[in-house]
Amino acid sequence: MKLGFREGILHDETRPDWGGTGPRPVRWSLWYPAAEGSLETEIPGRSWFRRAAVARDAPIRPATKSYPLVLLSHGTGGSAAGLEWLARRLVDRGFIALGVDHHGNTGGEAYRAEGFACLWERAPDLSFMLDRRKDWQGDLAGHIDTDSVFAAGFSAGAYTVMLLLGAVAQFSQFEQSRLKPGGPRGPREFPDLADHIPSLLRTSTAFRESWSRMSRSYRDDRIRAALVCAPGRSIRGFSEESLKAIHKPALILVGDADNTAPAEECSSWLHARLDRSTLKILPGGLGHYIFLPEGTALGLSFAELLFTDPAGIERADVHEEIAELSGAFFHGIDISADA
């Protein structure tokens, strides 16, 4: 099947950017089945990730019924491109996939402490894309089943999709009162994050306003189910009451050797508190970054840790298994019963 691809940027006028200079940017990437005969070309530019050729801006492949939509949320400091491996495999299984770059928390722009500290701002990015679908659908309108919308996220993206299902944050793991002596003060990508929070609360209006929204509900009832990949320790900040009130299905996947977000501490903890979740621990000594794309020579030279798996493991094979589990899970959701 030919892989169609489009991208663009919208601006959420209801929220400022972290610099307070304008509205919040929401850069998006869309993968979809392209019409037969569409010309696929390599995406130009250097990348840490192996990427498939795409038919840029091609017409959509007609189908007897409209395609369900999967919203994608990348891991902390990542980008929508980091879930391209899942997007194109979901397209092969009859879906359209839409990912965003979360402002301040994405490698697509300069990192901002605000974007790493205020993870709850990521969920409204995806709701915003649904609200503004007329601005990105174009000639795809009518081909996307807006009654069959799902979400999938990795690591901080898993936190994001849980917010969309109805999880409510009680606290941030990096606020001063939650820090453990000698413990981490931020994620790998922003290791001194906690040290920035006090000054931001004093000096940044955008940050103070966001911090005050921490415990707001970001539930979006248009999301029918969620794929939750390797949720990190940030989920322990969710109120258990809010988790027990979630009745949408969730499929939780995690590697058996994930030292960044250990299964017992994170995924199993979450699974035990969700009414309709399924937990699958992927075997083979798989770590946290199995949910990232395969690396290029450039990626391996700069961040070997992200792209190195145990001997005998082919990351592409694991990705196929994840996509098969995900496609079957989403196709199996009874939309009429869930409405």
C-alpha positions as CSV (number, residue, x, y, z in Angstrom):
1,M,0.0,0.0,0.0
2,K,1.3,3.5,-0.9
3,L,1.9,5.7,2.2
4,G,0.5,9.2,2.0
5,F,1.9,12.0,4.1
6,R,1.0,15.6,4.9
7,E,2.2,18.0,7.5
8,G,1.5,21.5,8.7
9,I,1.2,23.8,11.7
10,L,-1.8,25.3,13.5
11,H,-2.0,27.7,16.4
12,D,-4.1,27.3,19.5
13,E,-5.3,30.9,20.3
14,T,-6.6,29.8,23.7
15,R,-3.1,29.1,25.1
16,P,0.1,31.1,24.7
17,D,3.4,29.8,23.6
18,W,5.9,29.4,26.4
19,G,7.7,32.6,25.5
20,G,4.5,34.5,25.8
21,T,5.0,35.9,22.3
22,G,1.9,34.4,20.5
23,P,-0.5,31.5,20.4
24,R,0.7,27.9,21.1
25,P,2.0,26.2,18.0
26,V,0.8,22.7,17.2
27,R,2.8,21.1,14.4
28,W,1.1,18.1,12.9
29,S,2.0,15.1,10.7
30,L,-0.6,12.9,9.0
31,W,-0.1,9.4,7.5
32,Y,-2.8,7.8,5.3
33,P,-3.4,5.3,2.5
34,A,-2.5,7.0,-0.7
35,A,-4.2,6.3,-4.0
36,E,-2.7,3.7,-6.3
37,G,-0.2,5.2,-8.7
38,S,1.0,7.8,-6.2
39,L,4.7,8.5,-6.3
40,E,6.6,7.8,-3.1
41,T,9.9,9.6,-2.4
42,E,12.4,9.6,0.4
43,I,11.9,12.3,3.0
44,P,14.9,14.7,2.6
45,G,17.2,15.7,5.4
46,R,19.4,14.0,8.0
47,S,17.6,12.1,10.6
48,W,18.4,9.8,13.6
49,F,15.5,7.6,12.5
50,R,15.0,5.3,9.6
51,R,12.0,6.6,7.7
52,A,9.9,5.1,4.9
53,A,9.3,6.8,1.6
54,V,6.0,8.7,1.4
55,A,3.7,10.0,-1.3
56,R,3.6,13.6,-0.1
57,D,0.2,15.3,-0.4
58,A,-1.1,12.5,-2.6
59,P,-4.9,11.8,-2.9
60,I,-6.3,9.3,-0.5
61,R,-7.0,5.7,-1.6
62,P,-10.8,5.3,-1.8
63,A,-12.4,2.7,0.4
64,T,-15.9,1.3,0.9
65,K,-16.0,3.0,4.3
66,S,-14.2,5.8,6.0
67,Y,-10.9,5.2,7.9
68,P,-10.8,5.3,11.7
69,L,-8.3,7.8,13.1
70,V,-5.5,7.2,15.6
71,L,-4.0,10.3,17.4
72,L,-0.3,9.9,18.3
73,S,1.6,11.4,21.2
74,H,5.4,11.2,21.2
75,G,7.7,10.6,24.2
76,T,9.3,13.4,26.2
77,G,11.6,15.4,24.0
78,G,10.6,13.5,20.9
79,S,8.5,14.3,17.9
80,A,5.7,12.8,15.8
81,A,8.4,11.4,13.5
82,G,9.4,9.1,16.4
83,L,6.1,7.3,16.0
84,E,6.2,7.1,12.2
85,W,7.0,3.3,12.5
86,L,3.6,2.8,14.2
87,A,1.7,5.2,12.0
88,R,2.7,3.5,8.7
89,R,1.9,0.1,10.1
90,L,-1.5,1.3,11.3
91,V,-2.1,2.7,7.8
92,D,-1.4,-0.8,6.5
93,R,-4.1,-2.1,8.8
94,G,-6.8,0.3,7.7
95,F,-6.3,3.4,9.8
96,I,-5.2,7.0,9.4
97,A,-2.7,8.3,11.9
98,L,-2.2,11.9,13.1
99,G,0.7,13.0,15.3
100,V,1.7,16.3,16.8
101,D,4.9,17.8,18.1
102,H,4.2,19.0,21.7
103,H,5.5,22.6,22.0
104,G,8.5,22.9,24.3
105,N,8.7,19.2,24.8
106,T,9.8,18.2,21.3
107,G,13.1,17.8,19.5
108,G,11.4,19.7,16.6
109,E,12.2,23.0,18.4
110,A,14.4,24.2,21.3
111,Y,13.6,22.4,24.5
112,R,11.8,24.5,27.2
113,A,11.7,23.6,30.9
114,E,8.0,24.7,30.8
115,G,7.2,22.0,28.2
116,F,8.9,19.3,30.2
117,A,7.3,20.3,33.6
118,C,3.7,20.9,32.4
119,L,3.0,17.6,30.7
120,W,-0.8,18.2,31.0
121,E,-0.5,20.8,28.2
122,R,0.1,17.9,25.8
123,A,-3.5,16.4,25.9
124,P,-5.2,19.6,24.7
125,D,-2.9,19.6,21.6
126,L,-4.7,16.4,20.5
127,S,-8.2,17.7,21.4
128,F,-7.4,20.9,19.5
129,M,-6.6,18.9,16.4
130,L,-10.0,17.2,16.6
131,D,-11.7,20.6,17.2
132,R,-9.9,22.1,14.2
133,R,-10.1,19.1,11.8
134,K,-11.5,21.2,9.0
135,D,-8.2,23.0,8.9
136,W,-6.1,19.9,8.2
137,Q,-8.4,17.4,6.6
138,G,-8.8,19.2,3.3
139,D,-9.9,16.8,0.6
140,L,-9.6,13.9,3.2
141,A,-12.8,15.1,4.8
142,G,-15.5,12.4,4.4
143,H,-12.8,9.7,4.3
144,I,-12.1,9.9,8.1
145,D,-14.5,8.3,10.6
146,T,-14.7,10.9,13.3
147,D,-16.8,8.5,15.4
148,S,-13.9,6.1,15.5
149,V,-11.1,8.0,17.1
150,F,-8.4,6.4,19.2
151,A,-5.2,7.6,20.8
152,A,-1.7,6.0,21.2
153,G,1.2,7.3,23.1
154,F,4.7,6.4,24.2
155,S,6.2,7.2,27.6
156,A,5.1,10.9,28.2
157,G,2.8,10.2,25.3
158,A,1.3,7.4,27.4
159,Y,0.7,10.0,30.2
160,T,-1.0,12.2,27.5
161,V,-3.4,9.6,26.3
162,M,-4.4,8.7,29.9
163,L,-5.3,12.3,30.4
164,L,-7.6,12.1,27.4
165,L,-9.3,9.0,28.9
166,G,-9.9,11.0,32.1
167,A,-6.9,10.6,34.4
168,V,-6.4,13.7,36.5
169,A,-3.0,14.8,37.8
170,Q,-2.7,15.5,41.5
171,F,1.0,16.5,41.4
172,S,4.1,16.6,39.2
173,Q,6.9,14.2,40.1
174,F,9.5,17.0,39.8
175,E,7.9,19.6,42.1
176,Q,10.1,20.3,45.1
177,S,8.0,18.5,47.7
178,R,8.1,15.2,45.6
179,L,11.9,15.0,45.1
180,K,13.8,12.2,46.9
181,P,17.3,12.9,48.2
182,G,19.8,11.8,45.5
183,G,16.9,11.0,43.1
184,P,16.4,12.3,39.6
185,R,15.7,16.0,39.2
186,G,14.4,15.6,35.6
187,P,14.1,13.2,32.7
188,R,17.2,12.1,30.7
189,E,16.5,14.9,28.2
190,F,16.3,17.6,30.8
191,P,18.1,16.4,33.9
192,D,17.9,19.6,36.0
193,L,14.2,20.2,35.3
194,A,13.2,20.5,39.0
195,D,15.7,23.4,39.5
196,H,13.8,25.5,36.9
197,I,10.4,25.3,38.4
198,P,10.7,27.8,41.4
199,S,12.1,30.5,39.1
200,L,9.5,29.9,36.4
201,L,6.7,30.2,39.0
202,R,8.1,33.6,39.9
203,T,8.9,35.0,36.5
204,S,6.6,33.4,33.8
205,T,2.9,34.2,33.6
206,A,2.4,31.4,31.0
207,F,4.0,28.9,33.3
208,R,2.1,30.0,36.4
209,E,-1.2,29.8,34.5
210,S,-0.4,26.3,33.2
211,W,0.8,25.1,36.6
212,S,-2.6,26.2,38.0
213,R,-4.3,23.9,35.4
214,M,-2.4,20.8,36.5
215,S,-5.4,19.1,38.2
216,R,-8.0,20.0,35.6
217,S,-9.7,17.2,33.7
218,Y,-8.6,16.9,30.1
219,R,-10.9,14.0,29.3
220,D,-12.1,13.9,25.7
221,D,-15.1,11.7,25.1
222,R,-14.3,11.5,21.4
223,I,-11.5,9.1,22.2
224,R,-12.8,5.6,22.2
225,A,-9.8,3.7,23.5
226,A,-6.1,4.1,24.0
227,L,-2.8,2.3,23.4
228,V,-0.5,3.1,26.3
229,C,3.1,2.3,25.6
230,A,5.7,2.2,28.4
231,P,4.1,4.8,30.7
232,G,6.7,6.5,32.8
233,R,6.8,7.4,36.5
234,S,4.8,10.5,35.9
235,I,1.6,8.5,35.9
236,R,2.0,7.9,39.6
237,G,0.9,11.5,39.9
238,F,-2.6,10.6,38.7
239,S,-5.4,10.5,41.3
240,E,-6.5,6.9,41.9
241,E,-10.1,8.0,42.0
242,S,-9.8,9.4,38.5
243,L,-8.2,6.2,37.2
244,K,-11.0,4.1,38.7
245,A,-13.6,6.2,37.0
246,I,-12.1,5.5,33.5
247,H,-14.3,3.0,31.6
248,K,-12.7,3.3,28.2
249,P,-10.5,0.3,27.0
250,A,-6.8,0.6,27.3
251,L,-4.0,-1.7,26.0
252,I,-0.8,-1.3,28.0
253,L,2.4,-2.5,26.4
254,V,5.9,-2.5,28.0
255,G,9.2,-4.2,27.6
256,D,10.2,-6.7,30.2
257,A,13.6,-5.0,30.8
258,D,12.4,-1.4,30.8
259,N,14.7,0.3,33.4
260,T,13.4,3.8,32.6
261,A,9.8,2.9,33.4
262,P,9.9,-0.5,35.1
263,A,6.8,-2.6,34.4
264,E,6.0,-3.3,38.0
265,E,6.4,0.3,39.2
266,C,4.5,1.9,36.2
267,S,2.5,-0.3,33.8
268,S,1.4,-2.9,36.3
269,W,0.5,-0.2,38.8
270,L,-1.6,1.5,36.2
271,H,-3.2,-1.7,35.0
272,A,-4.4,-2.6,38.5
273,R,-6.3,0.7,38.7
274,L,-8.1,0.6,35.4
275,D,-11.4,-1.0,34.9
276,R,-11.0,-2.1,31.3
277,S,-7.2,-2.4,30.7
278,T,-5.1,-5.2,29.2
279,L,-1.4,-5.4,30.1
280,K,1.1,-7.2,27.9
281,I,4.8,-7.3,28.9
282,L,6.9,-7.9,25.8
283,P,9.6,-10.5,26.4
284,G,13.2,-10.7,25.1
285,G,15.0,-8.3,27.3
286,L,13.3,-5.3,25.7
287,G,14.0,-1.8,27.1
288,H,12.2,1.5,27.1
289,Y,13.4,2.6,23.7
290,I,12.0,-0.4,21.8
291,F,9.1,2.0,21.0
292,L,11.4,4.3,19.1
293,P,12.2,3.9,15.3
294,E,15.1,1.9,14.1
295,G,18.2,4.2,14.1
296,T,20.3,5.5,11.2
297,A,24.1,5.6,11.3
298,L,23.7,9.2,12.5
299,G,21.3,8.2,15.3
300,L,23.6,5.4,16.4
301,S,26.6,7.8,16.5
302,F,24.8,10.4,18.6
303,A,22.6,8.2,20.9
304,E,23.5,4.6,20.6
305,L,21.5,3.8,23.8
306,L,18.3,4.7,22.0
307,F,18.8,2.3,19.1
308,T,20.6,-0.7,20.6
309,D,18.6,-3.9,21.5
310,P,19.6,-7.2,22.9
311,A,21.4,-9.7,20.7
312,G,18.9,-11.6,18.5
313,I,16.3,-8.9,18.6
314,E,15.2,-7.2,15.4
315,R,13.4,-3.9,16.3
316,A,11.4,-4.1,13.1
317,D,10.0,-7.5,14.2
318,V,8.9,-6.1,17.6
319,H,7.3,-3.1,15.8
320,E,5.3,-5.5,13.7
321,E,4.1,-7.3,16.8
322,I,3.1,-4.1,18.5
323,A,1.3,-2.9,15.4
324,E,-0.6,-6.2,15.0
325,L,-1.6,-6.0,18.7
326,S,-2.6,-2.4,18.3
327,G,-4.6,-2.9,15.1
328,A,-6.5,-5.8,16.5
329,F,-7.2,-3.9,19.7
330,F,-8.6,-0.8,17.9
331,H,-10.6,-2.8,15.3
332,G,-12.1,-4.8,18.2
333,I,-13.6,-1.8,19.9
334,D,-17.4,-1.8,19.8
335,I,-18.1,1.8,19.0
336,S,-21.9,1.5,19.5
337,A,-21.5,-0.1,22.9
338,D,-18.9,2.5,24.0
339,A,-20.9,5.5,22.9
